[in-house]
């Protein structure tokens, strides 16, 4: 697979890299410089029969004959051999290997470990490295010690025989904080104390042009060749180099066995890219120094090894030939950083680095997003950090574009004396300092108990027509679903869904042994950062057959399937499998067309996203937003606001769960449950979800007829009518569109529009009757409320379920009591509620009368009740009656809402 070279790199210095033999003994040649070595692709053992000046692409899977040097491209290919010989030459290595990506290179190296081994790694690693190490820790029995490798003294205490240290994984400079690691000193200490341990270095940030760790004691070096070695971001590749024959033999075996060797075409592209490595990186490094000095002079905390005050700069200069083309800086505000990134034009927003084009990114939201927020904070990774990856554009253009972005974002301003950085306020600085101190002792997200809530929804106008691209108007209701996620320590995953009737007084309960879940079926690729999340039907089938085989109730199976699916996907991506129980129940009627499944999906997704650190909540000290808490809340003070980023993330995963529960949901139910207020939804349109500006809370009477309904059959019935009578039904749908347009205008107006809205309610209901989706029970409710001058319509799919009645502000309380009493006498269940309140809520701080939310040990009491009874919150959550539930859970402490 790889050809051992005839020269001994271990004994050479940078200046003694091999050069061709002199043409004549009377004209000796000087050793070639690095740029010449890059441009000169020669392999004496692989001469092209036609003398091609460019290495041919041997685009073949097999080779004819028996006993030849090559037989199958998975095991070896001449194009790849040329590349491997070349990268070994420029890396001071005896052996070189080319694989399909940088992570494939690391995966190949980590396969040298076995269960029971331990690895020492840095605490400022690339997010993908961190993710893979977390997987090995939880799935392969490998112990991982994360330490500050910039301080060799932190490694020495671990270098003991009993610790089974088999590998030390280093990266210098680190990504994205550019921390410097003394590779030579650490290698020396490791070799003296645990000689069998391998020193592995990720050299991607420097490339062989600027740093060759094999010269400083490393055993194995790998690069993501996607970056500088290629230089154009038109291929994926990884490079492994080493000098030890025994290690090379194992690596060659792994590559051949797993089949991750680089393809012939990609080998050709990478070989071409390496020829200009020195030219590109020279230009990129030079510009990077200018950018770093510019930002540093403006007063931004800037991380770049070339700056005079960069920590361990002297160490970097001892082991490297330059400072690289990646730098990072912080603005002091995440919002400001987001604006800077968005305002650039020449700097492209993208992950990765090392190509000819300049890139800008926010690591905590992109390349390092897979690392939990609490872990990022503990490792000193600022959420407002901006990473710049400098390309080969003209330095003046890059600086000009960056300066314009800083000005547009409000990070700097022009004065008579020139540009001046806009400093963070004292209050913000104090708060950031407090948050940083708190993070040192912060309990990890999966060790906390989380309490969340989400509202139900009511479709006010546009039912059924929405299926055919006509807008629908929906709003949140003050009736809500609640969930409590409680950590456990027994390797068990549990659910308790109190509203699912399985013949037990307290609903449906189930538990799974975490070790027995079908983890092999969970895909290993990273979760999507944006856009709609695809549903893996194969994983659903495996969970259904292997995890739910003992659950017979259909509703319990679907709810459990949604919960397990999201838990396992998030666990696989985080490398953690926290034990917990999720309890959920609602004050809104289930199955009545009020979005109970969507509010359940929002509660489930937000709880699990919090547990896995994918979203985080504001601290109690954040300024309050003007949005009031739900109408059922006992608090009269305004509540802190949850971020739009949190809301968007939760909504994406809630929609994923809705697809599991319903097949093809519209997305309006979960959106209302997350964002609250009033929304207009148009199916099939990009950006088809719009807030109704000026929407104010309205009083509605929701009446559950307790008549079961089949949404799918009702929707199918309208479709059948449309097929039989396209003109007639089409006209009804257009009439509903007109109602929706007038209703949206009225809902956003100032003043009391109850009279107009009442008329629109009656008109919309009449059109729905024409579509055949009403029910005698719904007409009966309309008859009761009509006697009191109130307007009522069906909501949702119709055919039973719920009716909604607008209650004007000036409607007398005595008349309202009479209406409610009459409806109860008829066997219906009325709920007086407000429409248009806040969306997702998360309990962010406990009140003065309760114990800490998140006990570090199970023996510590959980949240107590307001009365200080000492009963755990999860127990009281089950025991409280539905009328008590909302006020009790709201009183537990301070809530933040969308």
TORLUM-876459 format. One record per residue (C-alpha): x, y, z; residue in one letter. Coordinates in steps of 0.2 Angstrom, whole numbers, m for minus. Example, Ala and Ser with C-alpha at 12.3 -4.5 7.8 and 13.67 -1.06 7.14 Angstrom:
2
RODO|62|m22|39|A
RODO|68|m5|36|S
// end
This chain:
898
RODO|0|0|0|X
RODO|14|12|4|X
RODO|32|11|m2|X
RODO|46|13|11|X
RODO|58|27|6|X
RODO|76|24|4|X
RODO|82|38|15|X
RODO|81|40|34|X
RODO|70|55|39|X
RODO|73|52|57|X
RODO|91|58|56|X
RODO|87|73|45|X
RODO|84|91|49|X
RODO|73|103|40|X
RODO|87|109|30|X
RODO|92|92|25|X
RODO|77|86|17|X
RODO|81|74|3|X
RODO|85|80|m15|X
RODO|90|71|m31|X
RODO|107|65|m33|X
RODO|119|78|m42|X
RODO|120|77|m60|X
RODO|139|77|m59|X
RODO|151|75|m44|X
RODO|159|92|m49|X
RODO|142|101|m48|X
RODO|135|97|m31|X
RODO|117|102|m27|X
RODO|111|111|m12|X
RODO|96|103|m3|X
RODO|80|108|m10|X
RODO|69|121|m1|X
RODO|52|116|4|X
RODO|42|125|m10|X
RODO|53|115|m22|X
RODO|50|99|m14|X
RODO|31|103|m15|X
RODO|32|106|m33|X
RODO|43|91|m37|X
RODO|33|75|m37|X
RODO|45|61|m40|X
RODO|44|43|m35|X
RODO|59|33|m41|X
RODO|50|16|m38|X
RODO|35|21|m49|X
RODO|41|28|m65|X
RODO|27|31|m78|X
RODO|30|21|m94|X
RODO|26|36|m105|X
RODO|36|49|m95|X
RODO|20|59|m90|X
RODO|25|75|m82|X
RODO|9|74|m71|X
RODO|4|59|m61|X
RODO|m9|49|m71|X
RODO|m26|45|m63|X
RODO|m27|26|m62|X
RODO|m46|26|m61|X
RODO|m48|7|m59|X
RODO|m54|m4|m46|X
RODO|m44|m19|m51|X
RODO|m28|m24|m59|X
RODO|m25|m38|m71|X
RODO|m13|m52|m67|X
RODO|m7|m62|m52|X
RODO|7|m57|m40|X
RODO|9|m39|m46|X
RODO|12|m24|m35|X
RODO|m7|m19|m36|X
RODO|m22|m30|m37|X
RODO|m37|m20|m30|X
RODO|m38|m1|m27|X
RODO|m44|m3|m9|X
RODO|m27|m11|m5|X
RODO|m17|0|m16|X
RODO|m17|11|m31|X
RODO|m2|19|m41|X
RODO|m10|37|m40|X
RODO|m12|35|m21|X
RODO|5|28|m19|X
RODO|13|43|m28|X
RODO|3|55|m16|X
RODO|8|45|m1|X
RODO|26|45|m6|X
RODO|25|64|m9|X
RODO|17|69|8|X
RODO|29|58|17|X
RODO|43|67|9|X
RODO|37|84|14|X
RODO|32|78|31|X
RODO|49|71|37|X
RODO|41|54|37|X
RODO|46|37|31|X
RODO|28|31|29|X
RODO|13|41|22|X
RODO|m5|36|20|X
RODO|m20|44|12|X
RODO|m38|41|18|X
RODO|m55|48|14|X
RODO|m56|63|27|X
RODO|m47|70|42|X
RODO|m59|61|53|X
RODO|m56|45|44|X
RODO|m37|47|48|X
RODO|m41|50|66|X
RODO|m53|35|67|X
RODO|m40|24|59|X
RODO|m27|29|72|X
RODO|m39|27|86|X
RODO|m42|9|80|X
RODO|m25|5|87|X
RODO|m33|6|105|X
RODO|m42|m8|113|X
RODO|m54|m9|127|X
RODO|m47|m4|144|X
RODO|m34|8|136|X
RODO|m34|26|141|X
RODO|m30|42|131|X
RODO|m25|59|136|X
RODO|m32|73|125|X
RODO|m33|92|126|X
RODO|m48|102|132|X
RODO|m48|114|116|X
RODO|m51|101|103|X
RODO|m60|101|86|X
RODO|m78|97|89|X
RODO|m77|82|78|X
RODO|m62|75|88|X
RODO|m72|78|104|X
RODO|m87|69|97|X
RODO|m77|54|92|X
RODO|m68|53|108|X
RODO|m85|54|117|X
RODO|m91|39|107|X
RODO|m76|28|111|X
RODO|m78|33|130|X
RODO|m96|27|130|X
RODO|m96|13|117|X
RODO|m78|5|117|X
RODO|m72|5|135|X
RODO|m59|18|131|X
RODO|m55|30|146|X
RODO|m52|48|140|X
RODO|m43|61|150|X
RODO|m46|79|144|X
RODO|m33|91|151|X
RODO|m25|108|147|X
RODO|m11|101|136|X
RODO|m3|119|136|X
RODO|3|115|153|X
RODO|14|99|153|X
RODO|12|98|172|X
RODO|m6|93|170|X
RODO|m1|77|160|X
RODO|13|71|170|X
RODO|2|65|185|X
RODO|m8|54|173|X
RODO|8|45|166|X
RODO|7|30|177|X
RODO|7|12|172|X
RODO|m9|9|182|X
RODO|m18|22|171|X
RODO|m15|11|155|X
RODO|m11|27|145|X
RODO|m9|20|127|X
RODO|m10|37|118|X
RODO|m8|55|120|X
RODO|m17|66|107|X
RODO|m11|83|104|X
RODO|m15|98|93|X
RODO|m5|114|92|X
RODO|m11|127|89|X
RODO|m28|122|95|X
RODO|m44|126|86|X
RODO|m51|139|88|X
RODO|m42|147|103|X
RODO|m24|145|95|X
RODO|m17|138|111|X
RODO|1|132|110|X
RODO|6|115|115|X
RODO|25|110|119|X
RODO|25|95|108|X
RODO|43|91|111|X
RODO|43|92|130|X
RODO|27|82|131|X
RODO|34|69|120|X
RODO|50|68|130|X
RODO|40|66|146|X
RODO|28|52|139|X
RODO|43|42|132|X
RODO|52|42|149|X
RODO|37|38|159|X
RODO|26|27|148|X
RODO|37|22|133|X
RODO|23|11|125|X
RODO|11|26|123|X
RODO|9|34|106|X
RODO|11|52|103|X
RODO|m2|57|90|X
RODO|m3|75|84|X
RODO|m16|84|73|X
RODO|m6|95|62|X
RODO|m20|102|52|X
RODO|m19|120|58|X
RODO|m1|121|52|X
RODO|2|108|38|X
RODO|19|101|35|X
RODO|25|118|28|X
RODO|25|126|45|X
RODO|27|112|57|X
RODO|33|94|56|X
RODO|29|86|73|X
RODO|38|70|69|X
RODO|54|80|70|X
RODO|49|84|88|X
RODO|46|67|95|X
RODO|28|63|89|X
RODO|25|45|83|X
RODO|10|48|72|X
RODO|4|64|63|X
RODO|m12|67|54|X
RODO|m19|81|44|X
RODO|m36|85|37|X
RODO|m30|87|19|X
RODO|m46|95|15|X
RODO|m38|110|22|X
RODO|m21|117|17|X
RODO|m14|102|8|X
RODO|m28|103|m4|X
RODO|m31|121|m3|X
RODO|m47|123|m13|X
RODO|m61|114|m4|X
RODO|m65|103|m19|X
RODO|m61|86|m10|X
RODO|m61|77|6|X
RODO|m45|69|12|X
RODO|m35|64|27|X
RODO|m16|61|28|X
RODO|m7|50|41|X
RODO|12|50|42|X
RODO|24|40|54|X
RODO|42|34|55|X
RODO|39|18|65|X
RODO|37|2|54|X
RODO|27|m7|67|X
RODO|14|7|68|X
RODO|14|9|49|X
RODO|10|m10|47|X
RODO|m5|m8|59|X
RODO|m11|7|50|X
RODO|m10|m1|33|X
RODO|m20|m16|39|X
RODO|m34|m4|46|X
RODO|m35|6|30|X
RODO|m36|m10|19|X
RODO|m48|m19|31|X
RODO|m60|m4|32|X
RODO|m58|2|14|X
RODO|m56|21|18|X
RODO|m41|23|7|X
RODO|m42|39|m4|X
RODO|m49|37|m21|X
RODO|m38|38|m37|X
RODO|m46|54|m43|X
RODO|m46|63|m26|X
RODO|m28|57|m24|X
RODO|m24|66|m41|X
RODO|m33|82|m35|X
RODO|m24|82|m18|X
RODO|m7|79|m26|X
RODO|m10|94|m37|X
RODO|m15|104|m22|X
RODO|1|100|m13|X
RODO|12|108|m27|X
RODO|6|125|m22|X
RODO|5|123|m3|X
RODO|20|134|1|X
RODO|15|148|m11|X
RODO|m3|148|m4|X
RODO|2|147|15|X
RODO|15|160|13|X
RODO|2|173|7|X
RODO|m11|167|19|X
RODO|1|168|34|X
RODO|7|186|29|X
RODO|m11|192|28|X
RODO|m16|184|44|X
RODO|m3|194|53|X
RODO|m10|210|46|X
RODO|m27|205|51|X
RODO|m22|200|69|X
RODO|m12|216|71|X
RODO|m27|226|65|X
RODO|m39|218|77|X
RODO|m27|218|92|X
RODO|m24|237|89|X
RODO|m43|240|90|X
RODO|m43|232|107|X
RODO|m52|216|103|X
RODO|m46|200|112|X
RODO|m37|192|98|X
RODO|m29|174|97|X
RODO|m15|172|85|X
RODO|3|165|89|X
RODO|11|179|79|X
RODO|5|192|92|X
RODO|19|198|105|X
RODO|8|194|120|X
RODO|1|177|114|X
RODO|4|164|127|X
RODO|18|151|124|X
RODO|23|161|108|X
RODO|41|156|111|X
RODO|37|138|112|X
RODO|28|139|95|X
RODO|42|148|87|X
RODO|54|134|93|X
RODO|43|120|85|X
RODO|36|129|70|X
RODO|41|139|55|X
RODO|27|151|55|X
RODO|11|157|63|X
RODO|m2|150|51|X
RODO|m18|157|43|X
RODO|m31|155|56|X
RODO|m35|167|70|X
RODO|m50|171|81|X
RODO|m56|186|91|X
RODO|m71|190|103|X
RODO|m81|206|103|X
RODO|m88|205|120|X
RODO|m106|201|114|X
RODO|m113|186|105|X
RODO|m126|197|96|X
RODO|m112|209|90|X
RODO|m102|194|84|X
RODO|m117|187|75|X
RODO|m120|204|66|X
RODO|m101|205|61|X
RODO|m102|188|53|X
RODO|m118|192|44|X
RODO|m111|209|38|X
RODO|m96|202|29|X
RODO|m96|200|10|X
RODO|m78|194|5|X
RODO|m77|183|20|X
RODO|m89|168|17|X
RODO|m98|161|31|X
RODO|m93|143|32|X
RODO|m85|129|43|X
RODO|m68|122|39|X
RODO|m52|132|34|X
RODO|m37|131|23|X
RODO|m44|135|6|X
RODO|m39|150|m6|X
RODO|m55|159|m1|X
RODO|m57|168|16|X
RODO|m69|161|28|X
RODO|m78|168|44|X
RODO|m88|158|57|X
RODO|m93|157|75|X
RODO|m87|140|82|X
RODO|m99|138|96|X
RODO|m113|139|83|X
RODO|m105|129|70|X
RODO|m89|118|70|X
RODO|m90|116|89|X
RODO|m109|116|92|X
RODO|m108|97|95|X
RODO|m99|101|112|X
RODO|m112|105|126|X
RODO|m113|123|130|X
RODO|m108|120|148|X
RODO|m93|110|143|X
RODO|m88|125|131|X
RODO|m90|137|145|X
RODO|m80|126|157|X
RODO|m66|125|144|X
RODO|m66|144|141|X
RODO|m73|144|124|X
RODO|m82|161|122|X
RODO|m99|160|114|X
RODO|m95|177|105|X
RODO|m79|170|97|X
RODO|m77|173|79|X
RODO|m64|163|69|X
RODO|m56|170|53|X
RODO|m48|158|41|X
RODO|m38|169|29|X
RODO|m37|165|10|X
RODO|m26|172|m4|X
RODO|m36|187|m8|X
RODO|m28|204|m8|X
RODO|m25|209|10|X
RODO|m32|227|8|X
RODO|m48|220|1|X
RODO|m50|208|16|X
RODO|m46|222|29|X
RODO|m58|233|21|X
RODO|m72|221|21|X
RODO|m69|216|39|X
RODO|m69|234|44|X
RODO|m85|238|35|X
RODO|m93|223|44|X
RODO|m86|229|61|X
RODO|m94|246|58|X
RODO|m110|240|52|X
RODO|m112|228|67|X
RODO|m108|242|79|X
RODO|m92|234|85|X
RODO|m82|249|81|X
RODO|m86|267|77|X
RODO|m78|281|68|X
RODO|m71|296|78|X
RODO|m60|311|73|X
RODO|m45|301|80|X
RODO|m50|286|69|X
RODO|m59|269|72|X
RODO|m63|266|91|X
RODO|m69|249|98|X
RODO|m87|251|105|X
RODO|m84|244|123|X
RODO|m95|232|132|X
RODO|m105|241|146|X
RODO|m99|238|164|X
RODO|m115|229|168|X
RODO|m113|217|154|X
RODO|m95|214|159|X
RODO|m99|210|177|X
RODO|m113|198|171|X
RODO|m101|189|159|X
RODO|m88|188|173|X
RODO|m101|181|185|X
RODO|m107|168|172|X
RODO|m89|163|169|X
RODO|m86|160|188|X
RODO|m103|151|189|X
RODO|m98|140|175|X
RODO|m83|133|184|X
RODO|m95|124|197|X
RODO|m109|122|185|X
RODO|m119|106|185|X
RODO|m119|97|168|X
RODO|m136|99|159|X
RODO|m140|80|160|X
RODO|m138|81|179|X
RODO|m152|94|181|X
RODO|m170|92|183|X
RODO|m179|102|169|X
RODO|m197|108|170|X
RODO|m205|115|153|X
RODO|m222|119|147|X
RODO|m230|123|130|X
RODO|m247|130|125|X
RODO|m261|121|115|X
RODO|m267|129|100|X
RODO|m284|134|92|X
RODO|m286|137|73|X
RODO|m297|152|73|X
RODO|m300|153|54|X
RODO|m295|143|39|X
RODO|m298|125|44|X
RODO|m297|112|30|X
RODO|m293|126|17|X
RODO|m276|126|23|X
RODO|m273|109|15|X
RODO|m275|117|m2|X
RODO|m263|132|1|X
RODO|m275|144|8|X
RODO|m269|153|24|X
RODO|m275|148|41|X
RODO|m275|159|57|X
RODO|m270|150|73|X
RODO|m266|156|91|X
RODO|m260|148|107|X
RODO|m271|145|122|X
RODO|m268|147|140|X
RODO|m271|128|143|X
RODO|m254|120|142|X
RODO|m244|104|142|X
RODO|m231|102|156|X
RODO|m216|90|157|X
RODO|m203|86|170|X
RODO|m187|78|166|X
RODO|m178|70|181|X
RODO|m161|63|181|X
RODO|m158|45|187|X
RODO|m142|35|191|X
RODO|m148|17|187|X
RODO|m144|16|168|X
RODO|m163|17|165|X
RODO|m174|27|154|X
RODO|m192|30|159|X
RODO|m208|39|153|X
RODO|m224|43|163|X
RODO|m237|50|151|X
RODO|m252|53|163|X
RODO|m265|58|149|X
RODO|m263|41|140|X
RODO|m277|30|146|X
RODO|m271|12|148|X
RODO|m283|7|161|X
RODO|m271|13|176|X
RODO|m276|27|187|X
RODO|m260|37|184|X
RODO|m259|34|165|X
RODO|m245|25|155|X
RODO|m228|21|163|X
RODO|m213|12|155|X
RODO|m195|9|157|X
RODO|m180|3|146|X
RODO|m163|m3|151|X
RODO|m152|9|142|X
RODO|m139|m4|137|X
RODO|m153|m15|129|X
RODO|m159|m1|116|X
RODO|m154|m4|98|X
RODO|m140|8|97|X
RODO|m132|0|82|X
RODO|m147|6|72|X
RODO|m143|24|76|X
RODO|m135|33|61|X
RODO|m118|41|66|X
RODO|m118|56|55|X
RODO|m120|73|63|X
RODO|m137|81|66|X
RODO|m142|94|54|X
RODO|m138|112|59|X
RODO|m152|120|50|X
RODO|m167|116|39|X
RODO|m180|102|41|X
RODO|m173|87|50|X
RODO|m175|71|39|X
RODO|m184|56|48|X
RODO|m175|40|48|X
RODO|m188|27|44|X
RODO|m176|12|46|X
RODO|m172|18|64|X
RODO|m191|20|68|X
RODO|m194|2|62|X
RODO|m180|m5|73|X
RODO|m186|5|88|X
RODO|m204|m1|85|X
RODO|m199|m19|84|X
RODO|m185|m20|97|X
RODO|m190|m6|110|X
RODO|m209|m6|110|X
RODO|m214|m24|107|X
RODO|m221|m25|125|X
RODO|m232|m9|123|X
RODO|m250|m13|116|X
RODO|m259|3|117|X
RODO|m257|13|100|X
RODO|m256|30|108|X
RODO|m243|24|121|X
RODO|m233|16|107|X
RODO|m233|32|96|X
RODO|m228|43|111|X
RODO|m215|31|117|X
RODO|m208|30|99|X
RODO|m206|49|97|X
RODO|m198|50|114|X
RODO|m186|36|111|X
RODO|m181|41|93|X
RODO|m176|59|98|X
RODO|m167|53|114|X
RODO|m157|40|104|X
RODO|m152|52|90|X
RODO|m147|66|102|X
RODO|m137|53|113|X
RODO|m128|46|98|X
RODO|m123|64|92|X
RODO|m117|69|110|X
RODO|m109|53|115|X
RODO|m119|53|131|X
RODO|m133|41|137|X
RODO|m140|50|153|X
RODO|m153|40|163|X
RODO|m169|50|166|X
RODO|m188|49|168|X
RODO|m199|61|157|X
RODO|m216|64|165|X
RODO|m229|74|155|X
RODO|m247|79|157|X
RODO|m258|93|151|X
RODO|m272|105|157|X
RODO|m279|105|139|X
RODO|m290|91|133|X
RODO|m281|77|123|X
RODO|m288|73|106|X
RODO|m300|87|105|X
RODO|m291|97|91|X
RODO|m282|109|102|X
RODO|m264|104|98|X
RODO|m261|92|113|X
RODO|m249|81|103|X
RODO|m240|97|97|X
RODO|m238|104|114|X
RODO|m232|86|120|X
RODO|m219|86|105|X
RODO|m213|103|110|X
RODO|m211|98|129|X
RODO|m203|82|124|X
RODO|m190|90|112|X
RODO|m186|105|123|X
RODO|m183|94|138|X
RODO|m171|82|128|X
RODO|m162|97|120|X
RODO|m160|104|137|X
RODO|m154|87|144|X
RODO|m141|85|130|X
RODO|m135|104|131|X
RODO|m141|108|113|X
RODO|m151|123|120|X
RODO|m147|133|135|X
RODO|m158|145|145|X
RODO|m155|163|152|X
RODO|m149|166|170|X
RODO|m162|173|182|X
RODO|m153|190|181|X
RODO|m157|193|163|X
RODO|m168|208|160|X
RODO|m186|204|159|X
RODO|m196|205|143|X
RODO|m212|214|141|X
RODO|m221|197|137|X
RODO|m232|192|151|X
RODO|m233|174|158|X
RODO|m247|163|154|X
RODO|m264|168|161|X
RODO|m264|153|173|X
RODO|m248|159|181|X
RODO|m248|166|198|X
RODO|m234|178|195|X
RODO|m238|196|190|X
RODO|m221|201|185|X
RODO|m214|200|167|X
RODO|m204|185|163|X
RODO|m187|183|155|X
RODO|m187|180|136|X
RODO|m181|164|128|X
RODO|m170|167|113|X
RODO|m176|165|95|X
RODO|m161|153|92|X
RODO|m168|142|106|X
RODO|m186|143|99|X
RODO|m180|139|81|X
RODO|m170|124|87|X
RODO|m184|117|97|X
RODO|m197|120|83|X
RODO|m187|110|71|X
RODO|m186|95|83|X
RODO|m204|96|88|X
RODO|m209|96|70|X
RODO|m199|80|68|X
RODO|m209|72|83|X
RODO|m225|78|75|X
RODO|m220|68|59|X
RODO|m218|53|70|X
RODO|m235|55|78|X
RODO|m245|61|63|X
RODO|m236|57|47|X
RODO|m238|73|37|X
RODO|m241|87|49|X
RODO|m243|105|43|X
RODO|m231|112|55|X
RODO|m243|125|62|X
RODO|m247|116|78|X
RODO|m229|114|84|X
RODO|m225|132|78|X
RODO|m239|139|89|X
RODO|m234|129|104|X
RODO|m216|135|102|X
RODO|m219|154|98|X
RODO|m236|157|105|X
RODO|m246|172|100|X
RODO|m256|172|84|X
RODO|m249|166|68|X
RODO|m254|164|50|X
RODO|m248|148|41|X
RODO|m248|145|23|X
RODO|m244|127|18|X
RODO|m230|124|5|X
RODO|m223|142|5|X
RODO|m206|147|9|X
RODO|m207|157|25|X
RODO|m226|152|26|X
RODO|m227|156|45|X
RODO|m230|174|49|X
RODO|m234|182|66|X
RODO|m250|192|66|X
RODO|m243|209|71|X
RODO|m254|218|84|X
RODO|m263|202|90|X
RODO|m270|204|107|X
RODO|m275|191|119|X
RODO|m294|186|117|X
RODO|m306|177|128|X
RODO|m313|161|121|X
RODO|m323|147|128|X
RODO|m317|130|122|X
RODO|m330|116|123|X
RODO|m324|99|121|X
RODO|m339|89|114|X
RODO|m330|72|120|X
RODO|m334|65|103|X
RODO|m320|56|95|X
RODO|m314|61|78|X
RODO|m304|54|64|X
RODO|m293|69|56|X
RODO|m287|59|42|X
RODO|m304|53|36|X
RODO|m311|70|38|X
RODO|m297|78|27|X
RODO|m299|63|15|X
RODO|m318|67|14|X
RODO|m315|85|9|X
RODO|m303|79|m4|X
RODO|m316|67|m11|X
RODO|m329|81|m12|X
RODO|m316|92|m21|X
RODO|m313|78|m34|X
RODO|m331|76|m37|X
RODO|m336|94|m37|X
RODO|m320|105|m41|X
RODO|m330|121|m45|X
RODO|m342|120|m30|X
RODO|m329|115|m17|X
RODO|m316|127|m25|X
RODO|m328|141|m23|X
RODO|m331|137|m4|X
RODO|m312|137|m2|X
RODO|m310|154|m10|X
RODO|m324|160|2|X
RODO|m314|154|17|X
RODO|m299|163|10|X
RODO|m308|179|10|X
RODO|m314|176|28|X
RODO|m296|173|33|X
RODO|m289|189|25|X
RODO|m303|200|34|X
RODO|m300|191|50|X
RODO|m281|194|50|X
RODO|m284|212|47|X
RODO|m296|213|61|X
RODO|m286|203|73|X
RODO|m271|216|71|X
RODO|m282|231|73|X
RODO|m283|243|88|X
RODO|m299|243|97|X
RODO|m313|231|101|X
RODO|m317|221|85|X
RODO|m328|208|93|X
RODO|m343|211|83|X
RODO|m334|209|66|X
RODO|m325|194|72|X
RODO|m341|186|78|X
RODO|m348|188|61|X
RODO|m333|181|53|X
RODO|m333|166|65|X
RODO|m351|162|60|X
RODO|m347|164|41|X
RODO|m332|152|43|X
RODO|m342|139|51|X
RODO|m355|140|38|X
RODO|m342|136|25|X
RODO|m335|122|35|X
RODO|m353|115|36|X
RODO|m353|116|17|X
RODO|m337|105|17|X
RODO|m346|92|27|X
RODO|m335|92|42|X
RODO|m347|98|56|X
RODO|m355|86|68|X
RODO|m372|87|78|X
RODO|m363|89|94|X
RODO|m354|105|87|X
RODO|m371|112|81|X
RODO|m378|108|98|X
RODO|m365|119|106|X
RODO|m368|133|93|X
RODO|m386|132|98|X
RODO|m383|135|116|X
RODO|m371|149|114|X
RODO|m382|158|100|X
RODO|m395|160|113|X
RODO|m383|171|123|X
RODO|m378|181|107|X
RODO|m361|172|106|X
RODO|m353|166|90|X
RODO|m346|148|89|X
RODO|m337|138|76|X
RODO|m329|121|75|X
RODO|m310|121|76|X
RODO|m297|109|69|X
RODO|m303|95|58|X
RODO|m321|95|65|X
RODO|m332|80|66|X
RODO|m332|81|85|X
RODO|m318|87|95|X
RODO|m319|105|101|X
RODO|m329|121|97|X
RODO|m323|138|100|X
RODO|m334|153|106|X
RODO|m328|171|106|X
RODO|m332|179|123|X
RODO|m332|198|121|X
RODO|m324|209|135|X
RODO|m341|216|140|X
RODO|m350|199|141|X
RODO|m358|198|158|X
RODO|m350|185|171|X
RODO|m368|179|176|X
RODO|m372|175|158|X
RODO|m355|167|155|X
RODO|m359|156|171|X
RODO|m375|151|163|X
RODO|m368|146|147|X
RODO|m355|135|155|X
RODO|m368|127|167|X
RODO|m379|123|152|X
RODO|m364|115|142|X
RODO|m359|105|157|X
RODO|m377|99|159|X
RODO|m377|92|141|X
RODO|m361|82|145|X
RODO|m348|94|137|X
RODO|m333|100|145|X
RODO|m330|119|143|X
RODO|m314|128|147|X
RODO|m313|147|148|X
RODO|m296|152|142|X
RODO|m286|166|134|X
RODO|m280|165|116|X
RODO|m263|173|110|X
RODO|m252|171|125|X
RODO|m234|166|126|X
RODO|m226|150|119|X
RODO|m213|138|126|X
RODO|m209|141|144|X
RODO|m194|134|154|X
RODO|m192|135|173|X
RODO|m175|144|175|X
RODO|m174|148|193|X
RODO|m183|141|209|X
RODO|m193|152|221|X
RODO|m188|156|238|X
RODO|m199|142|246|X
RODO|m192|128|236|X
RODO|m176|118|236|X
RODO|m163|118|222|X
RODO|m169|112|205|X
RODO|m154|101|201|X
RODO|m147|90|214|X
RODO|m130|83|210|X
RODO|m134|67|219|X
RODO|m151|57|220|X
RODO|m151|58|239|X
RODO|m153|77|238|X
RODO|m172|82|238|X
RODO|m179|88|222|X
RODO|m191|103|221|X
RODO|m203|104|235|X
RODO|m220|111|234|X
RODO|m225|128|239|X
RODO|m231|122|256|X
RODO|m214|114|259|X
RODO|m220|97|261|X
RODO|m204|89|256|X
RODO|m212|78|242|X
RODO|m202|77|226|X
RODO|m208|88|212|X
RODO|m211|73|201|X
RODO|m222|65|214|X
RODO|m232|81|216|X
RODO|m233|83|197|X
RODO|m243|66|197|X
RODO|m253|70|212|X
RODO|m260|87|208|X
RODO|m277|88|201|X
RODO|m279|96|184|X
RODO|m287|112|191|X
RODO|m272|114|203|X
RODO|m258|109|191|X
RODO|m256|125|181|X
RODO|m255|137|196|X
RODO|m244|125|206|X
RODO|m231|122|193|X
RODO|m230|140|188|X
RODO|m227|145|206|X
RODO|m211|134|207|X
RODO|m200|148|202|X
RODO|m196|160|188|X
RODO|m200|155|171|X
RODO|m194|161|154|X
RODO|m205|161|139|X
RODO|m204|163|120|X
// end
